[in-house]
């Protein structure tokens, strides 16, 4: 079971994760939606496509752009389309 935590809260937990370039991508249905808010930030990967980001807020503290996902991944990355990955101090453990 993989788990993503930050500031003492479980952000996502699932046994259905996909690893790409060392990052674990969780199913979108496994995240605690109440802790996430949409960000306007985007980034582009040549082979995965355009990533969108979420801010994560726990106990009044916000970790900006701490999670990302590819809403419309390119063909080579369809296996992670819509899945959520983490960085910026979020602990991800198997």
Secondary structure as UniProt FT lines:
FT   STRAND          2..6
FT   TURN            7..8
FT   STRAND          9..14
FT   STRAND          18..20
FT   TURN            21..22
FT   STRAND          23..26
FT   HELIX           28..30
FT   HELIX           33..35
FT   STRAND          36..45
FT   TURN            46..48
FT   STRAND          49..58
FT   TURN            59..60
FT   STRAND          61..70
FT   TURN            71..72
FT   HELIX           75..80
FT   STRAND          84..86
FT   TURN            88..89
FT   STRAND          91..93
//
